[in-house]
Amino acid sequence: MCYDSPVAGHRGIKATQELLSLSFWWPTWKSDVEKYVQACPICAQVKIPRTRPAGLLQPLPVPPAPWHTISTDFMCSLPPSAGNRVIMVTIDSFTKMAHFTALKKLPTSQELSQIFIHHIFRLHGLPQSIVSDRGPQYISRFWKRFCRTLNINIALSSGFHPQTNGQTERLNQGLEQYLRCFCNSTQSNWNTYLPIAEFSYNNTVNSASKVTPFFCSYGYHPTSFPTTPQSASSLPAVSSFSRRLLQIHKLIRANLLNTKRYMKRIADKKRRDAPEYHLQDKVLLSSKCLPLRLSQNKFTPRYYGPFRILQLINPVTVRLHLPRTWRIHPVFHVSQLKPYVPDTYSRQFPCPPPVLVGDVPEYEVQEIRDSRIFHKHLQYLIHWKGYPLSECSWEDASSVHAPLLIRHFHRLFPHKPGPSGGDLLSHRCAWHEPTIRLGPQHAVIRRAAPTACSVPYEAPNWTWGLVLF
């Protein structure tokens, strides 16, 4: 009455305590209210967390040498320019030198390997590690086999956490800003400015290394427009040049380490320590990580779960136990999770989320309650698992993939409308493998979302195995 009812409105700890204190009191009422609110399953799923994101910054290791570790990403859906609509951005994590490659479309994994050979390998050799997001090109079997053959380590970002590859994401923003400054009104000539944009970036002092990427890579500053003659004294001997370049690399590495420490100190001011998770702990997963294709998303829950933790990869990344049909990577940053607090007050849990089968939401069926012929089509009255009886709905028999429930229903009520004998047996061929472990009394049906009955539903009177109307 003071919290769960529509009048109270799940307002939080302090508001609930104020409302409760007007009518009730007992010795431990404040702590009891706090525990009751913290364990509310509805609030855990629908409320927006107001705390700072969990997980302190974990900077990537500083590479020991130039072009040891590179990161790559794509800028897509660009206006067509000379037939190109995509830019592949590749950046060296040590020197910060970048290459911008114009492409006609997003490449396949085979095409990506050719681009890598033509534009990266021929200039800098093989890297030891490649950092990227989880695009289809980077998680394909061909790309993994290609990198394994060349002894290249693949470092993929955690699911729905692009900050892992933040270096490239930030460079994409700078490149987009540059092209926006010089493109014509039709935005059809960005391909002309792309090589100049690459030179401009590589000849600009990097805030982390304190030198330009060009100077860090080659040990001298390039000649730019307009041409300025160099004096002969600026050309050192080969031996002194090698020593000078080595000193530059040592200085760059020290600057990068100092910059990463500074970035971590600044970033951690806006973050908080991640909760201390253990194996088999249960957590709730942000709905942002689930590609639910629902007609309306405004009032959908913010979190789903709970899910068990299978592996602690590092202090800010965990692997979860997800349903087999969820085609998403099960590794998530802790900022996408929050601890699950079990409810010990026997309250009604919120309606369960759909099961993703090929990115299509499916809902589990609790039982078949009735059947009818509607507009010459056979329909079943479905009671959805986890939903109240008021949410039962009539569904076409062709949409129901529940042969066990259908046969069980017609064995109990042979007089009810149903398919012919042959059609009833053929339901075995229409069996859809459920994504969660089900008993013989459960099944799965594909539909957009459970909605209220199109006609008022009245529970039948069950007497001696017959339905009485």
C-alpha positions as CSV (number, residue, x, y, z in Angstrom):
1,M,0.0,0.0,0.0
2,C,2.8,2.4,0.8
3,Y,5.1,1.2,-2.0
4,D,3.8,-1.4,-4.5
5,S,0.4,0.1,-5.2
6,P,-0.3,2.5,-8.0
7,V,-1.0,5.2,-5.4
8,A,2.4,4.9,-3.9
9,G,4.1,4.4,-7.2
10,H,7.5,2.7,-6.3
11,R,8.9,6.1,-5.2
12,G,12.1,5.0,-3.4
13,I,13.4,4.5,0.1
14,K,13.0,8.0,1.6
15,A,9.6,8.7,0.0
16,T,8.3,5.3,1.2
17,Q,9.6,5.9,4.7
18,E,7.9,9.3,4.8
19,L,4.6,7.8,3.6
20,L,4.8,4.8,6.0
21,S,5.7,6.9,9.0
22,L,2.3,8.7,8.8
23,S,0.4,5.5,9.8
24,F,2.8,2.9,11.1
25,W,5.8,2.3,13.3
26,W,7.8,-0.6,14.6
27,P,11.4,-0.8,16.0
28,T,13.2,-1.7,12.8
29,W,10.8,-0.1,10.3
30,K,13.5,2.1,8.6
31,S,15.9,-0.8,7.9
32,D,13.0,-3.0,6.8
33,V,11.8,-0.4,4.3
34,E,15.3,-0.1,2.9
35,K,15.6,-3.8,2.4
36,Y,12.1,-4.1,0.9
37,V,12.8,-1.4,-1.6
38,Q,16.2,-2.6,-2.6
39,A,14.8,-6.1,-3.3
40,C,11.9,-4.9,-5.4
41,P,12.1,-6.9,-8.7
42,I,10.1,-4.3,-10.7
43,C,12.3,-1.3,-9.7
44,A,15.4,-3.4,-10.5
45,Q,14.3,-3.7,-14.1
46,V,12.6,-0.4,-14.9
47,K,14.4,2.3,-13.0
48,I,17.3,4.3,-14.5
49,P,20.4,4.0,-12.3
50,R,21.5,7.5,-11.0
51,T,24.9,6.4,-9.9
52,R,28.1,6.9,-11.8
53,P,29.0,4.2,-14.4
54,A,30.6,1.2,-12.7
55,G,34.2,0.1,-13.5
56,L,37.3,2.3,-13.4
57,L,39.1,3.0,-16.6
58,Q,41.4,0.2,-17.7
59,P,43.8,1.7,-20.2
60,L,45.1,-0.6,-22.9
61,P,48.8,-1.5,-22.6
62,V,51.3,0.9,-24.2
63,P,52.9,-1.0,-27.2
64,P,56.7,-1.5,-27.0
65,A,57.4,-0.3,-30.6
66,P,55.7,1.4,-33.6
67,W,53.1,-0.6,-35.4
68,H,53.1,-3.3,-32.8
69,T,49.4,-2.7,-32.0
70,I,46.9,-1.2,-34.4
71,S,43.2,-0.4,-34.1
72,T,40.7,-0.2,-36.9
73,D,37.2,0.8,-37.6
74,F,34.8,1.9,-40.4
75,M,33.0,5.1,-41.1
76,C,29.8,4.0,-42.9
77,S,26.8,5.5,-44.7
78,L,28.8,8.4,-46.2
79,P,27.5,10.4,-49.2
80,P,28.8,8.9,-52.4
81,S,32.1,10.4,-53.6
82,A,33.8,8.9,-56.7
83,G,31.8,5.7,-56.0
84,N,33.1,5.4,-52.4
85,R,30.7,5.4,-49.4
86,V,32.9,3.9,-46.6
87,I,36.2,5.0,-45.0
88,M,38.4,2.4,-43.2
89,V,40.4,4.1,-40.4
90,T,43.6,2.4,-39.1
91,I,45.7,3.9,-36.4
92,D,49.0,2.8,-34.7
93,S,48.7,2.8,-30.9
94,F,52.3,3.8,-30.5
95,T,53.0,6.6,-33.0
96,K,49.3,7.5,-33.4
97,M,49.9,7.5,-37.2
98,A,46.7,6.8,-39.1
99,H,45.7,5.7,-42.6
100,F,42.4,6.6,-44.2
101,T,41.2,4.2,-47.0
102,A,38.2,5.0,-49.1
103,L,36.0,2.0,-50.0
104,K,32.9,1.5,-52.1
105,K,31.2,-0.6,-49.5
106,L,31.8,-2.4,-46.2
107,P,34.2,-5.2,-47.1
108,T,33.8,-8.9,-46.4
109,S,36.4,-10.7,-44.3
110,Q,38.2,-11.8,-47.5
111,E,38.2,-8.3,-48.9
112,L,39.4,-7.0,-45.6
113,S,42.4,-9.2,-45.7
114,Q,43.3,-7.8,-49.1
115,I,42.9,-4.3,-47.9
116,F,45.2,-5.0,-45.0
117,I,47.9,-6.4,-47.2
118,H,47.7,-3.5,-49.7
119,H,47.5,-0.6,-47.3
120,I,49.0,-1.7,-44.0
121,F,51.4,-4.6,-44.5
122,R,53.2,-3.1,-47.5
123,L,54.0,0.0,-45.5
124,H,54.6,-1.2,-41.9
125,G,54.8,-5.0,-41.9
126,L,52.7,-7.3,-39.7
127,P,51.4,-6.0,-36.3
128,Q,51.3,-8.1,-33.3
129,S,47.8,-7.2,-32.3
130,I,44.7,-5.7,-33.9
131,V,42.0,-3.9,-31.8
132,S,38.6,-3.7,-33.3
133,D,34.9,-3.8,-32.5
134,R,32.7,-6.8,-33.1
135,G,31.7,-6.1,-36.7
136,P,30.9,-9.1,-38.9
137,Q,34.2,-8.8,-40.7
138,Y,36.3,-9.1,-37.5
139,I,34.4,-12.0,-35.9
140,S,34.2,-14.1,-39.1
141,R,36.0,-17.5,-39.2
142,F,38.0,-16.4,-42.2
143,W,39.5,-13.3,-40.5
144,K,40.3,-15.3,-37.3
145,R,42.0,-18.0,-39.4
146,F,43.9,-15.3,-41.4
147,C,45.2,-13.6,-38.3
148,R,46.1,-16.9,-36.6
149,T,48.1,-17.8,-39.7
150,L,50.1,-14.6,-39.5
151,N,50.5,-14.8,-35.7
152,I,48.4,-11.7,-35.1
153,N,46.4,-11.4,-31.9
154,I,42.8,-10.3,-32.3
155,A,41.6,-8.0,-29.5
156,L,37.8,-7.5,-29.8
157,S,35.9,-4.9,-27.7
158,S,33.5,-6.1,-25.1
159,G,29.8,-6.2,-26.1
160,F,28.1,-2.8,-26.4
161,H,31.1,-0.9,-25.0
162,P,32.8,1.0,-27.8
163,Q,35.1,2.8,-25.3
164,T,37.4,-0.2,-25.6
165,N,38.3,1.1,-29.1
166,G,37.9,4.7,-28.1
167,Q,41.1,5.8,-29.8
168,T,39.7,5.0,-33.2
169,E,36.2,6.3,-32.3
170,R,37.7,9.7,-31.4
171,L,39.7,9.8,-34.6
172,N,36.6,9.1,-36.6
173,Q,35.0,12.2,-35.0
174,G,38.0,14.4,-35.9
175,L,38.1,13.1,-39.5
176,E,34.3,13.7,-39.9
177,Q,34.8,17.3,-38.6
178,Y,37.7,17.9,-41.1
179,L,35.7,16.7,-44.0
180,R,32.7,18.7,-42.9
181,C,34.9,21.9,-43.1
182,F,36.0,21.4,-46.7
183,C,33.3,19.4,-48.5
184,N,31.1,21.1,-51.1
185,S,27.4,21.7,-50.6
186,T,26.6,18.3,-52.2
187,Q,29.2,16.5,-50.0
188,S,30.4,14.6,-53.1
189,N,34.1,15.6,-53.0
190,W,35.2,14.2,-49.7
191,N,37.2,11.5,-51.5
192,T,39.5,14.3,-52.9
193,Y,40.3,15.7,-49.4
194,L,40.8,12.3,-47.8
195,P,44.6,12.0,-48.6
196,I,45.1,15.6,-47.4
197,A,43.2,14.9,-44.2
198,E,45.5,11.9,-43.5
199,F,48.6,14.1,-44.0
200,S,47.1,16.9,-41.9
201,Y,46.4,14.5,-39.0
202,N,49.8,12.8,-39.2
203,N,51.5,16.2,-39.2
204,T,49.6,17.5,-36.1
205,V,51.1,17.2,-32.6
206,N,49.4,14.4,-30.7
207,S,48.3,15.4,-27.2
208,A,49.5,12.0,-25.8
209,S,52.9,11.6,-27.4
210,K,53.7,15.4,-27.6
211,V,55.0,15.0,-31.1
212,T,53.5,14.5,-34.5
213,P,52.8,10.9,-35.7
214,F,55.0,11.5,-38.7
215,F,58.0,12.6,-36.6
216,C,57.5,9.7,-34.2
217,S,57.5,7.2,-37.1
218,Y,60.3,8.6,-39.3
219,G,62.3,11.0,-37.1
220,Y,61.9,14.1,-39.2
221,H,59.2,16.6,-40.1
222,P,57.7,16.4,-43.6
223,T,57.9,19.2,-46.1
224,S,54.5,20.8,-46.4
225,F,52.9,23.6,-48.5
226,P,54.5,26.0,-49.2
227,T,57.9,24.4,-49.7
228,T,60.6,25.6,-47.3
229,P,64.2,24.6,-48.1
230,Q,66.1,22.7,-45.4
231,S,69.6,23.5,-44.5
232,A,72.3,20.8,-44.9
233,S,73.0,20.8,-41.2
234,S,69.5,19.2,-40.5
235,L,70.6,16.0,-42.2
236,P,72.3,13.8,-39.6
237,A,74.6,10.9,-40.3
238,V,73.0,7.4,-40.4
239,S,74.4,6.3,-37.0
240,S,73.4,9.4,-35.2
241,F,70.0,9.3,-36.9
242,S,69.4,5.8,-35.5
243,R,70.3,6.8,-32.0
244,R,68.1,9.9,-32.3
245,L,65.1,7.8,-33.5
246,L,65.6,5.4,-30.6
247,Q,65.7,8.3,-28.1
248,I,62.5,9.6,-29.7
249,H,60.8,6.3,-29.2
250,K,61.8,6.2,-25.6
251,L,60.5,9.7,-25.1
252,I,57.2,8.8,-26.9
253,R,56.7,5.8,-24.7
254,A,57.2,7.8,-21.5
255,N,54.8,10.5,-22.7
256,L,52.2,7.8,-23.6
257,L,52.5,6.3,-20.1
258,N,52.1,9.7,-18.5
259,T,49.1,10.5,-20.7
260,K,47.4,7.2,-19.9
261,R,47.8,7.8,-16.2
262,Y,46.4,11.3,-16.6
263,M,43.5,10.1,-18.6
264,K,42.7,7.4,-16.1
265,R,42.8,9.9,-13.2
266,I,40.4,12.2,-15.1
267,A,38.1,9.5,-16.3
268,D,37.8,7.8,-12.8
269,K,36.4,11.0,-11.4
270,K,33.2,10.3,-13.4
271,R,33.2,6.6,-12.5
272,R,32.9,4.4,-9.5
273,D,34.5,1.2,-8.4
274,A,32.7,-1.8,-9.9
275,P,30.8,-4.1,-7.5
276,E,32.9,-7.1,-6.4
277,Y,31.4,-9.9,-8.5
278,H,32.2,-13.6,-8.0
279,L,31.6,-16.7,-10.1
280,Q,27.9,-17.8,-10.2
281,D,26.7,-14.4,-8.9
282,K,23.5,-13.2,-10.5
283,V,23.3,-9.9,-12.3
284,L,20.8,-7.9,-14.3
285,L,21.8,-6.9,-17.9
286,S,20.9,-3.6,-19.5
287,S,18.3,-3.8,-22.2
288,K,20.6,-1.7,-24.4
289,C,22.6,-4.8,-25.0
290,L,19.6,-6.8,-26.3
291,P,18.6,-6.2,-29.9
292,L,14.9,-6.5,-29.2
293,R,12.8,-5.7,-32.2
294,L,9.6,-4.4,-30.5
295,S,7.0,-2.1,-31.9
296,Q,7.3,0.2,-28.8
297,N,10.3,0.6,-26.6
298,K,9.4,3.6,-24.5
299,F,8.2,1.8,-21.4
300,T,10.1,-1.5,-21.8
301,P,12.2,-2.5,-18.8
302,R,15.7,-1.0,-18.5
303,Y,17.2,-4.3,-17.3
304,Y,16.5,-8.0,-17.8
305,G,17.6,-11.1,-15.9
306,P,19.0,-12.4,-13.7
307,F,21.9,-14.1,-15.4
308,R,24.7,-16.0,-13.8
309,I,28.4,-15.0,-14.1
310,L,30.5,-17.7,-15.8
311,Q,33.9,-16.0,-15.9
312,L,35.6,-12.9,-14.5
313,I,37.8,-11.9,-17.5
314,N,39.3,-8.8,-15.8
315,P,38.2,-6.3,-13.1
316,V,35.7,-4.6,-15.5
317,T,34.6,-7.4,-17.9
318,V,32.6,-10.6,-17.2
319,R,31.1,-13.4,-19.2
320,L,27.4,-14.2,-18.6
321,H,25.3,-17.4,-19.1
322,L,22.8,-16.3,-21.8
323,P,20.2,-18.4,-23.6
324,R,21.7,-20.2,-26.6
325,T,19.5,-18.5,-29.1
326,W,20.6,-15.0,-28.2
327,R,23.0,-14.2,-31.0
328,I,25.1,-11.7,-29.0
329,H,28.5,-11.9,-27.5
330,P,28.1,-12.9,-23.8
331,V,31.0,-10.7,-22.5
332,F,30.0,-7.3,-21.1
333,H,31.5,-4.4,-19.3
334,V,30.4,-4.0,-15.7
335,S,28.8,-0.6,-16.6
336,Q,26.1,-2.6,-18.5
337,L,25.3,-4.7,-15.4
338,K,24.0,-4.3,-11.9
339,P,23.8,-6.7,-9.0
340,Y,20.7,-8.8,-8.6
341,V,19.1,-8.6,-5.2
342,P,16.8,-11.6,-4.5
343,D,13.3,-10.7,-3.4
344,T,12.3,-12.5,-0.2
345,Y,8.8,-10.9,0.2
346,S,7.0,-13.1,-2.3
347,R,6.0,-10.2,-4.5
348,Q,4.8,-10.7,-8.1
349,F,7.7,-10.6,-10.4
350,P,7.6,-8.5,-13.6
351,C,6.7,-10.2,-16.8
352,P,9.6,-12.2,-18.2
353,P,11.5,-10.8,-21.3
354,P,11.1,-12.5,-24.7
355,V,13.5,-15.1,-25.9
356,L,15.5,-14.1,-28.9
357,V,15.5,-16.6,-31.7
358,G,17.3,-15.1,-34.7
359,D,16.8,-11.6,-33.3
360,V,13.0,-12.3,-33.3
361,P,11.3,-12.1,-29.8
362,E,9.5,-15.2,-28.8
363,Y,7.4,-15.8,-25.7
364,E,6.9,-19.1,-23.8
365,V,3.5,-20.7,-23.6
366,Q,2.2,-21.8,-20.2
367,E,-0.8,-23.7,-21.5
368,I,-3.5,-23.8,-24.1
369,R,-6.9,-22.9,-22.5
370,D,-9.4,-23.1,-25.4
371,S,-9.8,-23.4,-29.1
372,R,-12.3,-22.0,-31.7
373,I,-12.9,-21.4,-35.4
374,F,-12.6,-17.7,-36.2
375,H,-13.1,-16.5,-39.8
376,K,-12.6,-20.1,-41.0
377,H,-9.3,-20.3,-39.2
378,L,-8.4,-22.5,-36.1
379,Q,-7.3,-20.4,-33.1
380,Y,-6.0,-21.3,-29.7
381,L,-6.4,-19.3,-26.5
382,I,-2.8,-19.0,-25.1
383,H,-1.8,-18.4,-21.5
384,W,1.6,-16.9,-21.6
385,K,4.1,-18.0,-19.0
386,G,4.8,-15.4,-16.4
387,Y,1.8,-13.3,-17.5
388,P,-1.6,-13.0,-15.7
389,L,-4.7,-14.6,-17.2
390,S,-5.9,-11.1,-18.3
391,E,-3.1,-11.3,-20.9
392,C,-4.4,-14.4,-22.6
393,S,-4.8,-14.0,-26.3
394,W,-6.2,-15.9,-29.3
395,E,-3.5,-17.0,-31.8
396,D,-3.8,-18.7,-35.2
397,A,-2.9,-22.4,-35.0
398,S,-0.4,-21.9,-37.8
399,S,1.6,-19.6,-35.5
400,V,1.7,-22.1,-32.6
401,H,4.8,-24.3,-32.5
402,A,3.6,-26.4,-29.5
403,P,2.8,-29.9,-30.7
404,L,2.9,-31.4,-27.2
405,L,0.5,-28.9,-25.8
406,I,-1.8,-29.2,-28.8
407,R,-2.0,-33.0,-28.6
408,H,-2.4,-32.9,-24.8
409,F,-5.3,-30.3,-25.1
410,H,-7.2,-32.3,-27.7
411,R,-6.7,-35.6,-25.8
412,L,-8.4,-33.9,-22.8
413,F,-11.1,-32.2,-25.0
414,P,-11.6,-34.2,-28.2
415,H,-14.9,-32.4,-28.9
416,K,-13.2,-28.9,-29.1
417,P,-12.4,-27.5,-32.5
418,G,-9.0,-28.8,-33.8
419,P,-7.1,-29.9,-36.8
420,S,-7.8,-33.1,-38.6
421,G,-6.1,-36.3,-37.5
422,G,-3.4,-36.0,-40.1
423,D,-2.8,-32.3,-39.4
424,L,-2.6,-33.1,-35.7
425,L,0.1,-35.6,-36.3
426,S,1.9,-33.3,-38.7
427,H,2.5,-30.9,-35.8
428,R,5.5,-33.0,-34.9
429,C,7.2,-31.6,-38.0
430,A,6.4,-28.0,-36.9
431,W,8.1,-28.4,-33.5
432,H,10.3,-25.4,-32.8
433,E,13.3,-26.2,-30.6
434,P,12.8,-24.0,-27.5
435,T,15.7,-21.9,-26.3
436,I,15.4,-22.7,-22.7
437,R,14.9,-26.0,-20.9
438,L,11.2,-26.8,-20.9
439,G,9.1,-29.5,-19.4
440,P,6.5,-31.4,-21.4
441,Q,3.9,-28.9,-20.3
442,H,5.7,-25.9,-21.9
443,A,6.3,-24.8,-25.5
444,V,7.3,-21.7,-27.5
445,I,5.2,-19.6,-29.9
446,R,6.4,-16.8,-32.2
447,R,4.6,-13.5,-31.9
448,A,5.5,-9.9,-31.5
449,A,4.4,-9.4,-27.9
450,P,1.7,-10.7,-25.6
451,T,-1.2,-8.3,-25.6
452,A,-4.6,-8.3,-23.9
453,C,-7.3,-10.5,-25.4
454,S,-9.1,-9.1,-28.3
455,V,-12.3,-10.4,-26.8
456,P,-13.1,-10.6,-23.1
457,Y,-11.8,-13.8,-21.6
458,E,-13.6,-15.8,-19.0
459,A,-11.9,-18.8,-17.4
460,P,-13.9,-22.0,-18.2
461,N,-15.2,-24.2,-15.4
462,W,-13.1,-27.4,-15.4
463,T,-15.3,-30.3,-14.3
464,W,-14.5,-34.0,-14.9
465,G,-12.2,-33.1,-17.7
466,L,-14.8,-31.2,-19.8
467,V,-15.3,-27.5,-20.5
468,L,-18.8,-26.3,-19.4
469,F,-20.2,-23.2,-21.0
